[in-house]
Amino acid sequence: MNLYDLNSDNTIMNIDGKDIEMKPAMCYDKVYERWLVSKCGKIWSLHFNRLVTGGKTFLHRHGAEKRLQHINLSISIDNLYEDGSGHIRHDAKTKTRQIKYHKVVIDTWAPLYDNPPEGIVWEEWEIVRRDLPSVYNHINKTVCIDHIDDDPTNNHLNNLRRVTQWDNNHTRKSKGI
């Protein structure tokens, strides 16, 4: 693994013989400088100097086979804002938050502020961002991230999209998931 130019906004890392562009992780409008995120869904821990794999969460249905629902990234930091955007466990020195892997990837490379959810016209989105902060905050808290190929392990930016909860449930039901 080689690092090139850590002083720029983006970092090029050589992982497994491939040069991958990475940025400091961003989630819930907060930058986490201990992690770097690529468009292909890889997260690098600067603290441990290795790729982060994340913990898997499974969905269990009565009488059905268990199915992988999403992958969590456990973030421990000294100062964490309690903004209602995730579960917070208080330890002696740090606070830990479970954040979904795909949330970190899409918030880092396609922040909601500049990328409206599907179905919202850009001109309307500019009005919401500029003049209606309560509407923007509501959308920010209620929008879902959908894996286009229905594979929760494929966290590539091109496989992620923001949709409403209704659209997400409708798509999942029509595919029989």
PAZAPA-4460 file (N, C-alpha, C; in steps of 0.05 Angstrom, whole numbers, plus 32768, in hexadecimal, padded with zeros to 4 digits):
% residues 177
    n_x    n_y    n_z   ca_x   ca_y   ca_z    c_x    c_y    c_z   seq   type   mol
   8011   7FE9   8000   8000   8000   8000   8012   8019   8000     1      M     A
   800D   802B   7FEE   801C   8044   7FEC   8009   805B   7FED     2      N     A
   8011   8070   7FFB   8000   8088   7FFC   800E   809E   7FEB     3      L     A
   7FFE   80AD   7FDD   8008   80C3   7FCD   7FFA   80DC   7FD5     4      Y     A
   8008   80F1   7FDB   7FFE   810C   7FDF   7FE6   810C   7FF3     5      D     A
   7FEC   8109   800C   7FD7   8109   8021   7FCD   8126   8026     6      L     A
   7FDA   813A   801B   7FD2   8156   8021   7FBB   815F   800E     7      N     A
   7FB5   8151   7FF9   7F9F   815A   7FE8   7F84   814F   7FF3     8      S     A
   7F6E   8158   7FE7   7F54   814F   7FEF   7F50   8132   7FEA     9      D     A
   7F5A   8128   7FD4   7F58   810C   7FCD   7F74   80FF   7FCF    10      N     A
   7F74   80E6   7FD7   7F8D   80D6   7FDA   7F8C   80BF   7FC7    11      T     A
   7FA2   80BA   7FBA   7FA4   80A2   7FA9   7FB3   808D   7FB8    12      I     A
   7FA7   8076   7FBB   7FB4   8060   7FCA   7FB6   8048   7FB7    13      M     A
   7FCC   803A   7FBA   7FD0   8021   7FAB   7FC9   800A   7FBC    14      N     A
   7FB1   7FFE   7FB7   7FA7   7FE7   7FC6   7FA5   7FD0   7FB3    15      I     A
   7FB2   7FBA   7FBA   7FB2   7FA2   7FA9   7FBB   7FA7   7F8D    16      D     A
   7FCE   7FB9   7F89   7FD9   7FBF   7F6E   7FC8   7FD3   7F5E    17      G     A
   7FB3   7FDE   7F6A   7FA2   7FF1   7F5B   7FA3   800C   7F69    18      K     A
   7FA6   8021   7F59   7FA5   803D   7F64   7F88   8044   7F68    19      D     A
   7F80   804B   7F81   7F64   8051   7F87   7F63   806C   7F94    20      I     A
   7F51   807D   7F89   7F4D   8098   7F94   7F3C   8096   7FAD    21      E     A
   7F45   80A4   7FC2   7F36   80A3   7FDC   7F33   80BF   7FE7    22      M     A
   7F1F   80C2   7FF7   7F19   80DC   8005   7F15   80D6   8023    23      K     A
   7F19   80EA   8034   7F12   80E7   8050   7EF4   80E1   8052    24      P     A
   7EEE   80CE   8064   7ED2   80C5   8067   7EC0   80DC   8071    25      A     A
   7EA8   80DC   8066   7E94   80EF   806E   7E79   80E1   8073    26      M     A
   7E6C   80E8   8089   7E52   80DC   808F   7E43   80EE   80A2    27      C     A
   7E29   80F2   809D   7E19   8104   80AD   7E25   8120   80AF    28      Y     A
   7E2F   812A   8099   7E3B   8144   8096   7E53   8149   80A9    29      D     A
   7E61   8133   80B0   7E79   8135   80C0   7E8F   8126   80B3    30      K     A
   7EA7   8131   80B3   7EBE   8124   80A6   7ECD   8114   80BB    31      V     A
   7ED3   80FB   80B4   7EE2   80E8   80C5   7EFD   80E5   80B9    32      Y     A
   7F11   80F2   80C3   7F2B   80F3   80B7   7F3C   80DA   80BC    33      E     A
   7F32   80C7   80CD   7F41   80AF   80D2   7F3C   8099   80BC    34      R     A
   7F29   809F   80AA   7F22   808B   8095   7F23   8099   807A    35      W     A
   7F2B   8089   8066   7F2A   8091   804A   7F17   807F   803C    36      L     A
   7F07   808A   8029   7EF2   807B   801B   7EF7   807D   7FFD    37      V     A
   7EF4   8067   7FEF   7EF6   8067   7FD2   7EDA   8065   7FC5    38      S     A
   7ED9   806B   7FAB   7EBF   8069   7F9D   7EB7   804B   7F9A    39      K     A
   7ECB   8039   7F9B   7EC5   801D   7F97   7EBC   8010   7FB2    40      C     A
   7EB8   8020   7FC7   7EAE   8015   7FE0   7EC2   800B   7FF4    41      G     A
   7EDB   8012   7FF0   7EF0   800A   8003   7EF4   8020   8018    42      K     A
   7EF7   8018   8031   7EFD   802B   8046   7F17   8023   8053    43      I     A
   7F29   8037   8055   7F44   8033   8060   7F46   8041   807B    44      W     A
   7F4F   8033   808F   7F53   803E   80AA   7F6F   8049   80AB    45      S     A
   7F72   8063   80AF   7F8D   806F   80B3   7F98   8067   80CE    46      L     A
   7F87   8063   80E1   7F8F   805C   80FC   7F9C   8040   80FD    47      H     A
   7F8F   802C   80EF   7F99   8011   80EF   7FAA   800A   80D6    48      F     A
   7FAA   801D   80C3   7FB9   801A   80AA   7FB1   8001   809B    49      N     A
   7F97   7FFD   8097   7F8D   7FE5   8089   7F70   7FEB   807F    50      R     A
   7F67   7FDA   806D   7F4B   7FDC   8064   7F38   7FD3   807A    51      L     A
   7F21   7FE0   807C   7F0D   7FDA   8090   7EF8   7FC8   8082    52      V     A
   7EF1   7FB2   808F   7EDE   7FA0   8083   7EC2   7FA5   808C    53      T     A
   7EBD   7FAE   80A4   7EA2   7FB4   80AD   7E95   7F9B   80B8    54      G     A
   7E81   7FA0   80C9   7E71   7F8A   80D5   7E58   7F86   80C5    55      G     A
   7E50   7F6D   80C2   7E38   7F67   80B2   7E20   7F64   80C3    56      K     A
   7E09   7F6F   80BA   7DF0   7F6D   80C7   7DDD   7F5D   80B5    57      T     A
   7DD1   7F49   80C1   7DBF   7F37   80B1   7DA2   7F3C   80B9    58      F     A
   7D91   7F38   80A5   7D74   7F3B   80A9   7D69   7F1E   80AC    59      L     A
   7D5C   7F19   80C2   7D50   7EFF   80C7   7D32   7F01   80C4    60      H     A
   7D27   7EF1   80B2   7D0A   7EF0   80AF   7D00   7ED5   80B9    61      R     A
   7CE8   7ED5   80C5   7CDD   7EBD   80D0   7CD8   7EA9   80B9    62      H     A
   7CE4   7E92   80BC   7CE1   7E7C   80A8   7CF0   7E80   808E    63      G     A
   7D01   7E94   808D   7D10   7E99   8075   7D2E   7E99   807B    64      A     A
   7D3D   7E97   8066   7D5B   7E97   8068   7D64   7EB3   8070    65      E     A
   7D79   7EB4   8081   7D83   7ECF   8088   7D91   7EDC   8070    66      K     A
   7D8F   7EF6   806E   7D99   7F05   8057   7DAA   7F1D   8061    67      R     A
   7DC1   7F21   8055   7DD2   7F38   805C   7DC3   7F52   8056    68      L     A
   7DC1   7F63   806B   7DB2   7F7C   8067   7DC5   7F93   8061    69      Q     A
   7DDA   7F96   8071   7DED   7FAC   806C   7E07   7FA6   807B    70      H     A
   7E1B   7FB6   8076   7E35   7FB4   8084   7E39   7FCD   8094    71      I     A
   7E40   7FCA   80AD   7E44   7FE1   80BF   7E61   7FE7   80C2    72      N     A
   7E67   8000   80C6   7E82   8009   80CC   7E80   8015   80E8    73      L     A
   7E90   800B   80FB   7E90   8015   8116   7EA5   802B   8119    74      S     A
   7E9C   8043   811E   7EAD   805A   8120   7EAF   8063   813D    75      I     A
   7EC8   8064   8147   7ECD   806D   8162   7EDD   8086   8161    76      S     A
   7ED2   809B   816D   7EE0   80B5   816D   7EDC   80C2   8188    77      I     A
   7EED   80D6   818E   7EEB   80E3   81A8   7ED4   80F6   81AA    78      D     A
   7ECD   8103   8194   7EB8   8117   8195   7EA3   8110   817F    79      N     A
   7E8B   810A   8187   7E76   8102   8174   7E5D   8111   817B    80      L     A
   7E51   811D   8167   7E39   812C   816B   7E20   811A   816D    81      Y     A
   7E0F   811F   8180   7DF7   810F   8183   7DE1   811C   8174    82      E     A
   7DE0   8117   815A   7DCD   8124   8149   7DB5   8112   8141    83      D     A
   7DB3   80FB   814F   7D9D   80E9   8149   7DA1   80D8   8130    84      G     A
   7DB9   80D8   8125   7DBD   80CA   810B   7DC9   80AF   810E    85      S     A
   7DCA   80A4   8126   7DD5   8089   812A   7DD6   8082   8147    86      G     A
   7DDA   8068   814C   7DDC   805F   8168   7DF7   8066   8173    87      H     A
   7DF7   8071   818B   7E10   8079   8198   7E14   8069   81B2    88      I     A
   7E2B   805C   81B4   7E32   804E   81CD   7E48   805E   81DA    89      R     A
   7E45   8064   81F4   7E59   8073   8202   7E6D   8061   8210    90      H     A
   7E86   8063   820A   7E9C   8055   8217   7EAA   8069   822A    91      D     A
   7EBF   805F   8237   7ECD   8070   824A   7EDB   8087   823B    92      A     A
   7EE8   8082   8225   7EF7   8097   8217   7EEB   809F   81FC    93      K     A
   7EDC   808E   81F0   7ED3   8093   81D5   7EB5   808F   81D3    94      T     A
   7EAA   8098   81BD   7E8E   8092   81B6   7E8F   8083   819C    95      K     A
   7E7D   806E   819A   7E7D   805D   8182   7E62   8060   8174    96      T     A
   7E64   8061   815A   7E4B   8062   814A   7E4D   804D   8134    97      R     A
   7E38   803F   8130   7E36   802C   811A   7E2B   803B   8102    98      Q     A
   7E3A   803D   80EC   7E32   804A   80D4   7E32   8036   80BD    99      I     A
   7E1E   8037   80AD   7E1D   8024   8096   7E33   802B   8082   100      K     A
   7E40   8017   8078   7E56   8019   8066   7E4E   802A   804D   101      Y     A
   7E37   8023   8042   7E2E   8031   8029   7E28   804E   802F   102      H     A
   7E20   8055   8047   7E1B   8071   804E   7E35   8082   804D   103      K     A
   7E4B   8076   8057   7E64   8084   8057   7E6E   8088   803A   104      V     A
   7E6A   8074   8029   7E73   8076   800D   7E64   808B   7FFE   105      V     A
   7E49   808B   8000   7E39   809E   7FF0   7E3B   80BA   7FFC   106      I     A
   7E3D   80BD   8017   7E40   80D8   8022   7E5C   80E4   801C   107      D     A
   7E70   80D3   8019   7E8B   80DE   8013   7E8D   80E6   7FF6   108      T     A
   7E83   80D6   7FE3   7E87   80DC   7FC7   7E6F   80EA   7FB9   109      W     A
   7E57   80E8   7FC5   7E40   80F5   7FB9   7E2F   8100   7FD0   110      A     A
   7E38   8116   7FDD   7E29   8120   7FF4   7E0D   8129   7FEB   111      P     A
   7DFA   8125   7FFD   7DDE   812C   7FF8   7DDA   8149   7FEF   112      L     A
   7DEA   815B   7FFB   7DE7   8177   7FF5   7DEA   817D   7FD8   113      Y     A
   7DFC   816F   7FCA   7E01   8173   7FAE   7DF4   815E   7F9C   114      D     A
   7DE7   814A   7FA7   7DDC   8134   7F98   7DC0   812D   7FA2   115      N     A
   7DAC   8138   7F96   7D91   8133   7FA0   7D88   8116   7F9C   116      P     A
   7D76   810C   7FAD   7D6C   80F1   7FA9   7D5E   80EF   7F8E   117      P     A
   7D5B   80D6   7F85   7D4E   80D2   7F6B   7D31   80DD   7F6C   118      E     A
   7D29   80E9   7F56   7D0E   80F4   7F55   7D0B   8111   7F5C   119      G     A
   7D21   811D   7F65   7D20   813A   7F6C   7D30   8149   7F57   120      I     A
   7D23   815D   7F4B   7D30   816D   7F36   7D44   8180   7F43   121      V     A
   7D5A   8184   7F36   7D70   8194   7F41   7D67   81B1   7F48   122      W     A
   7D56   81BE   7F38   7D4D   81D9   7F3E   7D3D   81D9   7F58   123      E     A
   7D2C   81C5   7F5C   7D1D   81C4   7F75   7D2F   81BE   7F8D   124      E     A
   7D44   81AD   7F88   7D57   81A6   7F9D   7D66   81BF   7FA6   125      W     A
   7D6E   81D1   7F94   7D7C   81E9   7F9B   7D6B   81FA   7FAD   126      E     A
   7D51   81FC   7FA8   7D3F   820C   7FB9   7D3D   81FF   7FD4   127      I     A
   7D3A   81E5   7FD6   7D38   81D7   7FF0   7D52   81DC   8000   128      V     A
   7D69   81D9   7FF4   7D82   81DC   8002   7D85   81F9   800C   129      R     A
   7D7E   820C   7FFB   7D83   8228   8002   7D6E   8234   8014   130      R     A
   7D54   822E   800F   7D3F   823D   801D   7D2F   822C   8031   131      D     A
   7D31   8212   8030   7D21   8201   8041   7D32   81ED   8051   132      L     A
   7D41   81F6   8064   7D53   81E4   8073   7D45   81CE   8082   133      P     A
   7D2C   81D3   808B   7D1E   81BE   809A   7D16   81A8   8087   134      S     A
   7D0F   81AE   806E   7D08   819A   805A   7D21   818A   8053   135      V     A
   7D38   8198   804F   7D51   818B   8048   7D59   8178   805F   136      Y     A
   7D57   8180   8078   7D5D   816F   808F   7D4B   8157   8090   137      N     A
   7D31   815A   808A   7D1F   8144   808A   7D27   8130   8074   138      H     A
   7D2D   813A   805C   7D35   8128   8046   7D4F   811A   804E   139      I     A
   7D62   8128   805A   7D7B   811D   8062   7D77   8106   8075   140      N     A
   7D64   8108   8087   7D5F   80F3   809B   7D4E   80DC   8091   141      K     A
   7D3F   80E0   807B   7D2C   80CB   8073   7D34   80BD   8059   142      T     A
   7D48   80C8   804A   7D50   80BB   8031   7D5E   80A1   8037   143      V     A
   7D5A   808D   8025   7D67   8073   8028   7D7D   8070   8012   144      C     A
   7D8F   805F   8018   7DA4   8058   8004   7D9E   803C   7FF9   145      I     A
   7D9A   803A   7FDF   7D93   8021   7FD3   7DAB   8016   7FC3   146      D     A
   7DAF   7FFC   7FC6   7DC3   7FEE   7FB6   7DB4   7FE5   7F9C   147      H     A
   7DBD   7FF0   7F86   7DAF   7FEB   7F6D   7DAE   7FCE   7F66   148      I     A
   7DC4   7FBF   7F6B   7DC4   7FA2   7F65   7DBB   7F90   7F7C   149      D     A
   7DB1   7F9C   7F91   7DA7   7F8E   7FA9   7DBC   7F7E   7FB7   150      D     A
   7DD5   7F84   7FB3   7DEB   7F76   7FC1   7DF7   7F89   7FD6   151      D     A
   7DF1   7F85   7FF0   7DFB   7F98   8004   7E19   7F98   8008   152      P     A
   7E27   7F84   7FFC   7E45   7F85   7FFE   7E51   7F95   7FE7   153      T     A
   7E41   7F9D   7FD3   7E4B   7FAD   7FBD   7E46   7FCA   7FC3   154      N     A
   7E59   7FD7   7FD0   7E56   7FF3   7FD8   7E64   8006   7FC5   155      N     A
   7E66   7FFF   7FAC   7E72   8011   7F98   7E5F   8028   7F94   156      H     A
   7E6A   8040   7F91   7E5A   8058   7F8E   7E45   8056   7F77   157      L     A
   7E4D   8049   7F61   7E3B   8046   7F4A   7E23   8033   7F50   158      N     A
   7E25   8024   7F66   7E10   8011   7F6D   7DFE   801D   7F83   159      N     A
   7E03   8035   7F8C   7DF3   8041   7FA1   7DE3   8058   7F96   160      L     A
   7DCB   805C   7FA1   7DBA   8072   7F9A   7DA8   8079   7FB2   161      R     A
   7DA1   8093   7FB3   7D8F   809C   7FC9   7D73   809B   7FBE   162      R     A
   7D61   808F   7FCE   7D45   808D   7FC7   7D35   8092   7FE0   163      V     A
   7D1B   8097   7FDC   7D09   8099   7FF3   7D04   807E   7FFF   164      T     A
   7CFA   807D   8017   7CF4   8064   8024   7CDF   8055   8014   165      Q     A
   7CCB   8063   800A   7CB6   8057   7FFB   7CC1   804A   7FE1   166      W     A
   7CD2   8058   7FD3   7CDE   804D   7FBA   7CEF   8035   7FC0   167      D     A
   7CFE   8036   7FD7   7D0F   8020   7FDE   7CFE   8007   7FE4   168      N     A
   7CE9   800A   7FF4   7CD8   7FF3   7FFB   7CCA   7FE9   7FE2   169      N     A
   7CC0   7FFB   7FD1   7CB2   7FF2   7FB9   7CC5   7FE2   7FA7   170      H     A
   7CDE   7FEB   7FA3   7CF1   7FDD   7F93   7CF7   7FC2   7F9E   171      T     A
   7CFC   7FC1   7FB8   7D02   7FA7   7FC6   7CEB   7F94   7FC3   172      R     A
   7CD3   7F9D   7FC7   7CBB   7F8C   7FC6   7CB7   7F81   7FA9   173      K     A
   7CBC   7F92   7F96   7CB8   7F89   7F7A   7CCD   7F75   7F72   174      S     A
   7CE4   7F75   7F7F   7CF9   7F62   7F79   7CF7   7F49   7F8B   175      K     A
   7CE4   7F49   7F9E   7CE0   7F33   7FAF   7CF5   7F30   7FC6   176      G     A
   7CFF   7F47   7FCE   7D13   7F46   7FE4   7D06   7F4C   7FFF   177      I     A
***
